[in-house]
Amino acid sequence: MGVKKDDIVMVQLPNCWELAMLYLAIARAGAIISPLPVQWRASELEYIAELTEAKVFITVEEFHGFKHKKMGEELLKHPNLERVIILQEIREMSKGMSKLERIDGANDIFTLNWTSGTEAQPKGCPASHNNWIVQASLQIESVGIEPGDNFLTAGPLVNMASVGTVYIQWLMVGGKLVLHHPFNAEILFKQLIEEKINYTLLVPAVVNMLLKHPKVDEFDLSSVRAITIGSAPPSLWSAQELKRRWGIEFGNIWGQNESTAIISGPFDVPDMEKRIDHFPQFGKQGIKWASATSQFIQTKLIDPATGKEVTEVGSVGELYYKGPNVIPCYFKRPGLTEKSFDKGFLRTGDLFQIKEGHYIGFFDRCKDIIIRGGFNISAQEIENMLLGHPKVMDVAAIAMPDEIMGERTCVYVVPRREVELEDLTSFMKEKEIATYKLPEQLVIIDAIPRNPFGKVLKGKLREDIKKKLKTTN
């Protein structure tokens, strides 16, 4: 079809074996896969087709009532896009045998993933084979993934949350890869049990859903050795329950599509209670961690106000991250690259706090801090605590504008059963949390809105509470 070295192939498929295979097939041809969430529509795809000058678009005829092929054919107006290939054609092609010799090298780009954030348009994150190998090795060594393990990916196989925490690890050491998505709790739990999964990554909300399932006492998860929990810190209650019920160790992972990652595993942080919010401070001079790969990574915390490095226990600063796993730049965005990188360090946009004993702890996204009367409140801290409440299935904490205090804490809760604000504040008071951190507004919601990568759409919630406040006033 004329696809050659360094051509970009856009791929928009749900989790199916063909998607997992296409990462390898496209690389075999020397081209670069650019995987896209199935939820994305013409607006995002138009931007990416134009920016990447992609030659081929691979998609489904139709998925969940949406005609993806028709959308793809409308993209053919871009002069570089030559062909739209649907899933059925890929299945037919896969029956043949390729005679291609591999023509790419370890430092050539393997994937062009996309990340959301404060920018109006998605940011392209080009990662090489070596970037991914380092990233996967870091996790394999930190949480005890073993050769021949069975893996399950619970999220879309299009970005760091699944590619960088499950798929590449499986390519390097695994036995079986089980795909899941769109999310269905009952099917996911059935896969964990029947496919004898040894390792997976889950978000805190799904872990809580599993542990609060009415039939949880009947679940046999004895095959599961480790679960890495990402996108938000896990609750202590859920970690304790995983260990008590099935002897499962958890790893707490922080990472980004830019291929940054820090993993707090049982080897580096044996104390489960500490592992909830303590991460190894990679790159700290004279300190060795369980992962041999981590010795090539450097981190530091920079005070956003002064631009100076902070080192004292309790100090908070933006995490700067440097390592052979990190992408070299944003795709065709030199201005953004210059703004985001500082002498080889990626400015992550996340705030961390210096902890005792050579650790750092995630504090919050720079933009997600709730500032109440001059006091900084971590939204993640509130969410983490409330996930342990027996009446709470899922929760998101946001800043609610207030004329007197500046901001107050509002929590959006998906209830397991009827819950009142007083239930939440009483529960938190028992944990002896500072009074100013207690939520002052409760909104009951059917589901916490998230983007295709599982991140909470807090901007949407902030707009919602503003509207509600105007209506009340």
MARZA-723487 format. One record per residue (C-alpha): residue number from 0; x, y, z. Coordinates in nm, 2 decimals. Example, Ala and Ser with C-alpha at 12.3 -4.5 7.8 and 13.67 -1.06 7.14 Angstrom:
2
0_1.23_-0.45_0.78;
1_1.37_-0.11_0.71;
//
This chain:
473
0_0.00_0.00_0.00;
1_0.30_0.23_-0.01;
2_0.34_0.27_0.36;
3_0.71_0.33_0.42;
4_0.96_0.41_0.70;
5_0.85_0.70_0.93;
6_0.50_0.73_0.77;
7_0.23_0.78_1.04;
8_-0.07_0.55_1.05;
9_-0.37_0.67_1.25;
10_-0.55_0.39_1.43;
11_-0.89_0.42_1.60;
12_-1.01_0.09_1.72;
13_-1.17_-0.04_2.04;
14_-0.97_-0.30_2.24;
15_-0.94_-0.60_2.01;
16_-0.65_-0.83_1.93;
17_-0.61_-0.65_1.60;
18_-0.53_-0.33_1.78;
19_-0.26_-0.50_1.99;
20_-0.12_-0.66_1.67;
21_-0.11_-0.34_1.47;
22_0.15_-0.19_1.71;
23_0.38_-0.47_1.59;
24_0.27_-0.48_1.23;
25_0.31_-0.11_1.17;
26_0.65_-0.11_1.34;
27_0.75_-0.40_1.12;
28_0.70_-0.18_0.81;
29_0.91_0.09_0.97;
30_0.61_0.32_1.01;
31_0.47_0.48_1.33;
32_0.14_0.40_1.49;
33_-0.07_0.69_1.62;
34_-0.35_0.53_1.83;
35_-0.66_0.73_1.90;
36_-0.94_0.69_2.16;
37_-1.26_0.56_1.99;
38_-1.45_0.85_2.16;
39_-1.27_1.11_1.96;
40_-1.46_1.26_1.67;
41_-1.39_1.48_1.36;
42_-1.26_1.78_1.56;
43_-0.97_1.59_1.71;
44_-0.91_1.37_1.41;
45_-0.90_1.67_1.17;
46_-0.63_1.83_1.38;
47_-0.42_1.52_1.41;
48_-0.45_1.42_1.04;
49_-0.33_1.77_0.94;
50_-0.05_1.79_1.20;
51_0.09_1.44_1.14;
52_0.03_1.42_0.76;
53_-0.08_1.06_0.82;
54_-0.10_0.84_0.51;
55_-0.34_0.58_0.64;
56_-0.64_0.57_0.88;
57_-0.74_0.24_1.02;
58_-1.08_0.22_1.20;
59_-1.41_0.03_1.24;
60_-1.71_0.05_1.01;
61_-1.93_0.14_1.31;
62_-1.90_0.12_1.69;
63_-2.17_0.18_1.95;
64_-2.39_0.34_1.68;
65_-2.13_0.58_1.55;
66_-2.02_0.55_1.18;
67_-1.64_0.57_1.21;
68_-1.57_0.47_0.85;
69_-1.78_0.76_0.73;
70_-1.59_1.00_0.95;
71_-1.27_0.86_0.82;
72_-1.37_0.90_0.46;
73_-1.44_1.27_0.52;
74_-1.08_1.30_0.64;
75_-0.96_1.20_0.29;
76_-0.98_1.57_0.19;
77_-0.63_1.60_0.36;
78_-0.38_1.56_0.07;
79_-0.15_1.32_0.25;
80_-0.42_1.08_0.37;
81_-0.45_0.82_0.10;
82_-0.66_0.54_0.24;
83_-0.91_0.44_0.50;
84_-0.89_0.07_0.61;
85_-1.16_-0.09_0.82;
86_-1.12_-0.36_1.07;
87_-1.25_-0.64_0.85;
88_-0.98_-0.56_0.59;
89_-0.72_-0.58_0.87;
90_-0.85_-0.93_0.96;
91_-0.81_-1.05_0.61;
92_-0.46_-0.90_0.57;
93_-0.36_-1.07_0.90;
94_-0.42_-1.41_0.74;
95_-0.11_-1.37_0.52;
96_0.25_-1.38_0.62;
97_0.48_-1.08_0.60;
98_0.82_-1.12_0.44;
99_0.94_-0.78_0.56;
100_1.26_-0.74_0.74;
101_1.25_-0.51_1.03;
102_1.39_-0.18_0.92;
103_1.36_0.04_1.23;
104_1.62_0.09_1.51;
105_1.59_0.10_1.89;
106_1.60_0.48_1.89;
107_1.34_0.52_1.61;
108_0.99_0.63_1.71;
109_0.76_0.33_1.79;
110_0.44_0.52_1.89;
111_0.29_0.86_1.86;
112_0.04_0.88_2.15;
113_-0.17_1.18_2.25;
114_-0.23_1.35_2.58;
115_-0.49_1.58_2.71;
116_-0.43_1.87_2.94;
117_-0.45_2.25_2.96;
118_-0.38_2.29_2.58;
119_-0.68_2.34_2.35;
120_-0.56_2.06_2.12;
121_-0.41_1.71_2.21;
122_-0.03_1.70_2.24;
123_0.16_1.44_2.05;
124_0.41_1.23_2.25;
125_0.66_1.05_2.03;
126_0.82_0.76_2.21;
127_1.10_0.53_2.08;
128_1.15_0.16_2.14;
129_1.41_0.24_2.40;
130_1.18_0.49_2.57;
131_0.93_0.22_2.62;
132_1.18_-0.05_2.72;
133_1.31_0.18_3.00;
134_0.95_0.27_3.11;
135_0.84_-0.10_3.12;
136_1.16_-0.22_3.29;
137_1.10_0.04_3.57;
138_0.77_-0.11_3.65;
139_0.87_-0.48_3.60;
140_1.15_-0.43_3.86;
141_0.94_-0.22_4.10;
142_0.63_-0.43_4.15;
143_0.76_-0.79_4.09;
144_0.62_-0.87_3.74;
145_0.75_-1.21_3.65;
146_0.83_-1.39_3.32;
147_0.52_-1.57_3.18;
148_0.27_-1.36_3.38;
149_-0.08_-1.32_3.24;
150_-0.17_-0.95_3.20;
151_-0.50_-0.77_3.17;
152_-0.55_-0.41_3.05;
153_-0.87_-0.25_3.18;
154_-0.84_0.07_2.98;
155_-0.82_0.16_2.61;
156_-0.49_0.04_2.45;
157_-0.40_0.39_2.32;
158_-0.19_0.57_2.58;
159_0.04_0.54_2.88;
160_-0.23_0.39_3.12;
161_-0.25_0.07_2.92;
162_0.04_0.07_2.67;
163_0.30_0.18_2.93;
164_0.18_-0.02_3.22;
165_0.06_-0.35_3.07;
166_0.12_-0.39_2.70;
167_0.49_-0.33_2.67;
168_0.55_-0.53_2.99;
169_0.36_-0.82_2.83;
170_0.57_-0.79_2.51;
171_0.89_-0.81_2.72;
172_0.81_-1.09_2.97;
173_0.45_-1.20_2.95;
174_0.25_-1.51_2.87;
175_-0.11_-1.40_2.79;
176_-0.26_-1.06_2.73;
177_-0.63_-1.01_2.81;
178_-0.80_-0.70_2.67;
179_-1.10_-0.52_2.83;
180_-1.29_-0.21_2.73;
181_-1.54_-0.05_2.71;
182_-1.56_-0.08_3.09;
183_-1.80_-0.34_3.22;
184_-1.74_-0.42_3.59;
185_-1.90_-0.77_3.58;
186_-1.70_-0.88_3.27;
187_-1.38_-0.73_3.41;
188_-1.41_-0.92_3.74;
189_-1.50_-1.24_3.55;
190_-1.18_-1.20_3.33;
191_-0.96_-1.15_3.64;
192_-1.09_-1.48_3.78;
193_-1.13_-1.70_3.48;
194_-0.82_-1.59_3.28;
195_-0.61_-1.64_3.59;
196_-0.46_-1.29_3.57;
197_-0.13_-1.23_3.76;
198_-0.10_-0.86_3.70;
199_-0.31_-0.56_3.60;
200_-0.35_-0.18_3.65;
201_-0.67_-0.04_3.79;
202_-0.79_0.30_3.89;
203_-0.90_0.35_4.26;
204_-1.27_0.37_4.17;
205_-1.26_0.02_4.00;
206_-1.07_-0.13_4.30;
207_-1.34_0.00_4.53;
208_-1.61_-0.13_4.30;
209_-1.45_-0.47_4.32;
210_-1.42_-0.47_4.69;
211_-1.77_-0.34_4.75;
212_-1.93_-0.59_4.51;
213_-2.22_-0.77_4.68;
214_-2.06_-1.11_4.58;
215_-1.70_-1.02_4.67;
216_-1.68_-1.30_4.92;
217_-1.73_-1.55_4.63;
218_-1.45_-1.41_4.41;
219_-1.13_-1.62_4.38;
220_-0.85_-1.38_4.29;
221_-0.58_-1.61_4.42;
222_-0.39_-1.59_4.08;
223_-0.36_-1.21_4.11;
224_-0.02_-1.14_4.26;
225_0.00_-0.76_4.21;
226_-0.23_-0.47_4.11;
227_-0.08_-0.14_4.03;
228_-0.32_0.15_4.11;
229_-0.29_0.46_3.91;
230_-0.46_0.79_3.80;
231_-0.51_0.88_4.17;
232_-0.37_0.76_4.50;
233_-0.54_0.44_4.64;
234_-0.72_0.45_4.97;
235_-0.56_0.26_5.26;
236_-0.88_0.07_5.31;
237_-0.88_-0.07_4.96;
238_-0.51_-0.17_4.99;
239_-0.57_-0.34_5.32;
240_-0.87_-0.53_5.18;
241_-0.67_-0.65_4.87;
242_-0.41_-0.79_5.10;
243_-0.65_-0.93_5.36;
244_-0.88_-1.11_5.11;
245_-0.63_-1.25_4.85;
246_-0.28_-1.15_4.96;
247_-0.25_-0.91_4.67;
248_0.03_-0.65_4.70;
249_-0.04_-0.32_4.53;
250_0.19_-0.08_4.36;
251_0.12_0.30_4.36;
252_0.21_0.45_4.03;
253_0.23_0.81_3.91;
254_0.29_0.87_3.54;
255_0.21_1.07_3.23;
256_0.18_1.02_2.86;
257_0.52_1.20_2.82;
258_0.66_0.87_2.96;
259_0.74_0.98_3.31;
260_0.68_0.73_3.59;
261_0.75_0.68_3.95;
262_0.64_0.35_4.11;
263_0.60_0.29_4.48;
264_0.61_-0.08_4.52;
265_0.65_-0.33_4.81;
266_1.03_-0.35_4.77;
267_1.09_0.02_4.81;
268_0.81_0.09_5.05;
269_0.73_-0.22_5.25;
270_0.49_-0.03_5.49;
271_0.15_-0.04_5.31;
272_0.02_0.26_5.49;
273_0.32_0.47_5.38;
274_0.30_0.33_5.02;
275_-0.03_0.51_4.98;
276_0.14_0.85_4.95;
277_0.51_0.79_4.95;
278_0.71_0.76_4.63;
279_1.09_0.69_4.59;
280_1.27_1.01_4.52;
281_1.45_0.88_4.21;
282_1.79_1.04_4.14;
283_1.86_1.14_4.50;
284_2.23_1.12_4.55;
285_2.36_0.81_4.74;
286_2.02_0.63_4.74;
287_1.96_0.30_4.56;
288_1.61_0.17_4.49;
289_1.48_-0.18_4.40;
290_1.46_-0.09_4.03;
291_1.81_-0.09_3.87;
292_1.66_0.12_3.59;
293_1.57_0.40_3.83;
294_1.94_0.49_3.87;
295_1.92_0.65_3.52;
296_1.63_0.88_3.63;
297_1.66_1.22_3.80;
298_1.39_1.42_3.98;
299_1.38_1.74_4.16;
300_1.11_1.97_4.31;
301_1.10_2.33_4.20;
302_0.91_2.61_4.39;
303_0.68_2.76_4.12;
304_0.70_3.10_4.28;
305_1.08_3.13_4.31;
306_1.21_2.88_4.05;
307_1.44_2.74_4.32;
308_1.48_2.37_4.42;
309_1.31_2.27_4.75;
310_1.47_2.00_4.97;
311_1.33_2.05_5.32;
312_1.08_1.79_5.45;
313_0.72_1.93_5.41;
314_0.82_2.16_5.12;
315_0.60_2.15_4.81;
316_0.73_2.20_4.45;
317_0.66_2.11_4.09;
318_0.82_1.78_3.99;
319_1.09_1.81_3.73;
320_1.17_1.47_3.57;
321_1.45_1.36_3.35;
322_1.53_1.01_3.22;
323_1.58_0.78_2.91;
324_1.21_0.69_2.92;
325_1.09_1.05_2.87;
326_0.98_1.17_2.52;
327_1.23_1.40_2.35;
328_0.97_1.67_2.26;
329_0.61_1.73_2.17;
330_0.54_1.64_1.81;
331_0.57_1.94_1.59;
332_0.52_2.18_1.88;
333_0.85_2.35_1.93;
334_0.70_2.64_2.13;
335_0.53_2.40_2.37;
336_0.85_2.19_2.39;
337_1.06_2.49_2.49;
338_0.80_2.59_2.75;
339_0.78_2.24_2.90;
340_1.14_2.13_2.91;
341_1.42_2.29_3.12;
342_1.77_2.17_3.06;
343_1.65_1.82_2.98;
344_1.40_1.81_3.26;
345_1.03_1.78_3.18;
346_0.82_2.02_3.39;
347_0.54_1.78_3.48;
348_0.29_2.03_3.61;
349_0.23_1.81_3.92;
350_0.31_1.92_4.27;
351_0.49_1.69_4.50;
352_0.60_1.72_4.87;
353_0.93_1.62_5.03;
354_0.88_1.34_5.27;
355_1.10_1.19_5.55;
356_1.33_0.91_5.44;
357_1.42_1.00_5.08;
358_1.06_0.99_4.97;
359_0.83_1.24_4.79;
360_0.45_1.24_4.79;
361_0.20_1.35_4.53;
362_0.04_1.67_4.65;
363_-0.19_1.77_4.36;
364_-0.21_1.89_4.01;
365_-0.10_2.26_4.00;
366_-0.44_2.36_3.88;
367_-0.64_2.13_4.12;
368_-0.54_2.28_4.45;
369_-0.83_2.42_4.65;
370_-0.72_2.74_4.83;
371_-0.96_2.81_5.13;
372_-0.88_3.12_5.32;
373_-0.51_3.10_5.23;
374_-0.48_2.73_5.32;
375_-0.39_2.48_5.04;
376_-0.61_2.17_5.03;
377_-0.52_1.87_4.82;
378_-0.83_1.75_4.63;
379_-0.66_1.41_4.60;
380_-0.63_1.38_4.98;
381_-1.00_1.44_5.02;
382_-1.09_1.19_4.75;
383_-0.86_0.93_4.88;
384_-1.01_0.95_5.23;
385_-1.37_0.95_5.11;
386_-1.32_0.64_4.89;
387_-1.29_0.45_5.21;
388_-1.64_0.55_5.32;
389_-1.88_0.25_5.29;
390_-2.15_0.47_5.13;
391_-1.92_0.61_4.86;
392_-1.86_0.43_4.53;
393_-1.67_0.72_4.35;
394_-1.58_1.08_4.44;
395_-1.43_1.39_4.29;
396_-1.33_1.70_4.50;
397_-1.32_2.05_4.34;
398_-1.28_2.41_4.43;
399_-1.62_2.59_4.48;
400_-1.60_2.97_4.45;
401_-1.68_3.16_4.77;
402_-1.69_3.54_4.83;
403_-1.56_3.51_5.19;
404_-1.30_3.23_5.18;
405_-1.21_3.25_4.81;
406_-1.28_2.88_4.76;
407_-1.45_2.60_4.95;
408_-1.44_2.23_4.89;
409_-1.73_2.07_4.70;
410_-1.74_1.69_4.65;
411_-1.93_1.51_4.37;
412_-2.02_1.16_4.50;
413_-2.15_0.85_4.32;
414_-2.32_0.68_4.62;
415_-2.33_0.32_4.70;
416_-2.64_0.39_4.91;
417_-2.80_0.71_5.04;
418_-2.54_0.95_5.18;
419_-2.56_1.30_5.34;
420_-2.28_1.56_5.37;
421_-2.28_1.51_5.75;
422_-2.20_1.14_5.69;
423_-1.89_1.24_5.50;
424_-1.77_1.51_5.74;
425_-1.82_1.29_6.05;
426_-1.62_1.01_5.88;
427_-1.34_1.26_5.80;
428_-1.34_1.40_6.15;
429_-1.28_1.05_6.29;
430_-0.96_1.05_6.08;
431_-0.86_1.37_6.26;
432_-0.82_1.57_5.95;
433_-0.79_1.95_5.96;
434_-1.13_2.11_5.99;
435_-1.06_2.34_5.69;
436_-1.03_2.04_5.47;
437_-1.38_1.92_5.53;
438_-1.61_1.94_5.23;
439_-1.88_2.21_5.26;
440_-2.10_2.11_4.96;
441_-2.22_1.77_4.84;
442_-2.35_1.69_4.49;
443_-2.49_1.35_4.42;
444_-2.41_1.23_4.06;
445_-2.47_0.91_3.86;
446_-2.11_0.89_3.73;
447_-1.79_1.10_3.77;
448_-1.72_1.24_3.42;
449_-1.38_1.12_3.28;
450_-1.19_1.16_2.96;
451_-1.10_0.85_2.75;
452_-0.79_0.81_2.95;
453_-0.97_0.79_3.29;
454_-0.88_1.14_3.41;
455_-1.16_1.32_3.59;
456_-1.30_1.62_3.39;
457_-1.28_1.86_3.68;
458_-1.33_2.16_3.46;
459_-1.67_2.02_3.37;
460_-1.75_1.98_3.74;
461_-1.63_2.33_3.82;
462_-1.86_2.48_3.56;
463_-2.15_2.27_3.69;
464_-2.11_2.39_4.05;
465_-2.09_2.75_3.93;
466_-2.42_2.71_3.75;
467_-2.58_2.55_4.06;
468_-2.46_2.83_4.28;
469_-2.60_3.09_4.05;
470_-2.94_2.91_4.05;
471_-2.94_2.89_4.43;
472_-2.86_3.26_4.47;
//
